[in-house]
Amino acid sequence: AYEISACHVGSEMCIRDSIDTDKIFPAIHLRTIKRTGLAKHLFEEIRFRPDGSENPDFVLNQGPYRNASVIVAGDNFGCGSSREHAPWALTDFGIKCVIAPSFADIFYNNCFKNGLLPIALPQETIDKLMDDAKKGANAVLTIDLEQQTISRPDGEIVHFDIDPFRKHCLINGLDDIGQTEQKNPDIAAYEQTRRAAKPWLFGMTEKAEA
């Protein structure tokens, strides 16, 4: 399970280039299955120089954007390999939402499973949000998942679409395991009925476990 606010207020920053999952989280760091401590490798190849120092030209290294929680990105964000480490690293850094004209399908699905809200909007709207991002500390968006709206700094309201079930899971912090756990009473009832009908199956399982 995870936590996500139904209404998020955060500063935005833009990444115009097409960003694949290897740029988001380099393959060399895929040896871990932990979801924490990944932020230091987020956008590593473009965020840092070969000597490990910060690349001052990269947006996350610039004053007003160091604590950004919303990314406004270019087309096909998250293309490339299917690594789930990409949304893990984004959320570990503090990113709550990625807004782009389109997303790679696997990355898009992984976002919902890990408490990261991906919003697809027309390129015309993305261009406006990228212009907003130039306002530095004033580049603040309010994203209301309940109402499915984005409030721009100038007060304009932008509506976005989201699958109702995915919206429900995000608001309630339900990943795949959380969804299954909601069925615990039904699962327990089935196991009790199954045990009564075919007790020898459970006996064999219990002996194997012993």
C-alpha positions in Angstrom: 0.0 0.0 0.0 1.0 3.6 -0.4 -0.2 7.1 0.5 -1.3 9.8 -1.9 -3.2 13.0 -1.2 -6.5 13.4 -3.0 -5.6 17.1 -3.5 -1.9 17.9 -4.0 -0.3 21.4 -4.1 3.2 21.4 -5.4 5.8 23.2 -7.4 6.3 22.0 -11.0 9.4 21.6 -13.2 9.6 20.7 -16.9 11.7 18.2 -18.8 11.2 18.7 -22.5 13.2 15.9 -23.9 11.8 12.4 -24.5 12.8 10.5 -21.3 13.2 6.8 -21.2 13.3 4.6 -18.1 17.1 4.3 -18.3 17.4 8.1 -18.0 14.9 8.0 -15.1 16.8 5.2 -13.3 20.0 3.8 -14.8 20.2 0.0 -15.4 23.4 -0.3 -13.4 21.4 0.3 -10.2 18.8 -2.4 -10.8 20.3 -4.8 -8.4 18.2 -3.6 -5.5 14.5 -4.5 -4.9 14.2 -1.9 -2.1 11.9 1.1 -2.9 13.8 3.5 -0.7 17.2 5.2 -1.2 16.6 5.4 -5.0 16.2 9.2 -5.3 20.0 9.7 -5.3 20.1 7.9 -8.7 17.1 9.6 -10.2 18.0 11.1 -13.7 21.6 10.3 -12.7 23.1 10.4 -16.2 21.7 13.9 -16.9 21.5 15.2 -13.4 25.2 14.7 -12.6 28.5 15.0 -14.4 30.9 12.1 -14.8 32.9 13.2 -11.8 29.7 13.1 -9.6 29.2 16.8 -9.3 25.8 18.4 -10.2 25.0 19.4 -13.7 23.9 23.0 -13.3 21.9 22.9 -16.5 19.6 20.1 -15.3 16.4 21.5 -13.9 16.4 19.5 -10.6 19.7 21.2 -9.7 18.3 24.7 -10.0 17.1 26.5 -7.0 13.3 26.7 -7.2 13.0 23.2 -8.7 15.0 21.2 -6.2 11.9 20.3 -4.2 9.5 20.1 -7.2 6.8 17.4 -6.8 5.2 17.7 -10.2 7.0 16.9 -13.5 5.7 18.3 -16.8 7.3 16.3 -19.5 7.6 15.6 -23.2 5.9 13.0 -25.3 6.2 9.2 -24.6 7.5 9.7 -21.1 8.8 6.4 -19.5 9.5 4.6 -22.8 12.2 1.9 -22.9 12.5 -1.1 -20.5 9.7 -2.0 -18.1 11.7 -1.5 -14.9 9.5 -0.6 -11.9 12.4 1.1 -10.3 11.6 4.2 -12.5 8.4 5.1 -10.6 10.0 3.9 -7.3 12.8 6.5 -7.8 10.4 9.3 -8.7 8.2 8.7 -5.7 11.3 8.3 -3.4 12.4 11.7 -4.6 9.0 13.2 -3.8 7.4 13.3 -7.2 3.6 12.9 -6.8 2.5 13.5 -10.4 3.9 13.4 -14.0 2.0 15.3 -16.7 2.8 14.6 -20.3 1.2 14.3 -23.8 1.6 10.6 -23.7 3.3 7.8 -21.7 4.8 4.4 -22.4 2.1 1.8 -21.6 4.1 -0.2 -19.0 5.4 2.8 -17.2 1.9 4.3 -17.2 0.5 1.1 -15.5 3.4 0.9 -13.1 2.7 4.5 -11.9 -0.7 3.5 -10.7 0.6 0.5 -8.8 3.1 2.7 -6.9 1.1 5.8 -6.0 2.3 8.0 -8.8 -0.3 9.9 -10.7 0.3 10.1 -14.5 -1.8 12.6 -16.4 -2.0 12.7 -20.1 -3.0 16.1 -21.6 -3.0 17.6 -25.1 0.3 19.1 -26.3 -1.3 22.6 -26.3 -2.0 22.3 -22.6 1.4 20.9 -21.9 3.0 23.9 -23.6 1.1 26.2 -21.2 2.2 24.2 -18.2 5.8 24.3 -19.4 5.5 28.1 -19.7 4.2 28.1 -16.1 7.2 26.2 -14.9 9.4 29.1 -16.0 8.0 31.1 -13.1 10.3 29.4 -10.7 9.0 29.5 -7.1 5.7 30.7 -8.4 5.2 27.6 -10.6 2.7 26.0 -8.2 0.0 23.6 -9.4 -3.0 22.3 -7.4 -3.9 18.8 -8.5 -7.3 17.7 -7.3 -7.7 14.0 -7.9 -11.2 13.9 -6.6 -12.4 16.6 -9.0 -9.9 15.6 -11.7 -8.7 19.2 -12.1 -5.4 21.0 -12.3 -5.3 24.6 -11.1 -2.7 26.7 -12.9 -0.8 29.6 -11.2 -3.0 32.1 -13.1 -6.2 30.4 -11.8 -7.2 28.5 -15.0 -8.7 25.1 -14.3 -7.6 22.2 -16.5 -9.6 19.0 -16.4 -8.1 15.6 -16.9 -9.5 12.0 -17.4 -8.6 9.0 -15.3 -10.0 5.5 -15.1 -12.5 5.4 -12.2 -11.1 2.2 -10.7 -7.5 3.5 -10.9 -8.7 6.7 -9.3 -10.3 4.7 -6.5 -7.1 2.8 -5.9 -4.9 5.9 -5.8 -7.2 7.8 -3.4 -7.4 4.7 -1.1 -3.7 3.8 -1.4 -4.4 0.3 -2.9 -1.7 -1.5 -4.8 -2.3 -5.1 -6.1 -1.7 -6.6 -2.7 -4.0 -4.1 -1.0 -6.8 -4.9 -3.5 -6.4 -8.6 -2.7 -6.4 -7.9 1.1 -9.8 -6.3 0.7 -11.1 -9.8 -0.2 -9.7 -11.4 2.9 -13.2 -12.3 4.3 -14.2 -14.0 1.1 -10.8 -15.8 0.9 -11.2 -17.0 4.5 -14.8 -18.2 3.8 -13.6 -20.1 0.7 -10.8 -21.7 2.5 -13.1 -22.8 5.4 -15.6 -24.3 2.9 -12.7 -26.0 0.9 -11.2 -27.4 4.1 -14.6 -28.9 5.1 -15.2 -30.4 1.7 -11.7 -31.8 1.1 -9.8 -31.9 4.4 -7.2 -34.3 3.1 -5.8 -31.6 0.8 -5.1 -29.3 3.8 -3.6 -32.3 5.8 -1.1 -32.9 3.0 -0.2 -29.2 3.0 0.2 -29.0 6.7 2.5 -32.2 6.7 4.6 -30.7 3.9 5.0 -27.4 5.9 5.9 -29.3 9.1 
